[in-house]
């Protein structure tokens, strides 16, 4: 996998002025584009789209210093207007392209190189289980993708839930864990001038159809899940478990992701130092795909 990752990084370098297609990703890595993008994000801390955009802007910075015009650089790296390029460049570097040209300001974003870092075996407790079809009933919001720390947009979503909504969710919930779930889905692939977002839902698992106007419902078909329990400081332990699941366990597991929401729940009862959580990863056997 490390060899494939570095081959893709080289391919990206050779194609910075072109679009990187999902078929390119699959051909080089042997993984579905959806699986690879999720894995890349957990391994690197940024989305693949953000990495490619930052590499393009880094090379654009060099070209501006060496005399290329803003117009030529903007269109060479896929922007449809000088204004769009200038805005993206300033957000990335803190300077306008004209300031970089005038003052020879250099900001770089080095290409990624992946390598194996063996630190000793770490066992991951998990179980594979098939769950019948169910619904998640709750509230949702588009939030920025964030892999470390507390996502303040998710906090704001939780704080926006009214007492009536909480009561309705509890009434609807009739499945394990009979506790608030967090579901993430519809991850952005991203665009040149946008950061990555996902849809985050807070709700309860249920077999019932939503009957309340103040709630939303997401239907989950019968599927196979890898369930990873963990316990420790919140949210660090939960996020570390998610990162290891996607970056270490999944590539060698014989499974691949299904295009379904990733689900977590955490029982915060006595502070944040020793919180029990579970990570539910929707999976399917690679052998099923081949047959």
BELPEHU-V815043 format. One record per helix or strand of 3 or more residues. SS is the DSSP state (@ for helix, = for strand). FROM is the first residue (numbers start at 1). LEN is the number of residues. If there is no record, write none. Layout:
SS;FROM;LEN
SS;FROM;LEN
This chain:
@;2;13
@;22;8
@;33;12
@;48;18
@;70;7
@;82;12
@;97;7
=;127;5
=;134;11
@;152;9
@;163;10
=;181;5
=;197;10
=;216;5
=;223;10
@;236;17
=;255;3
=;262;6
=;275;11
@;286;5
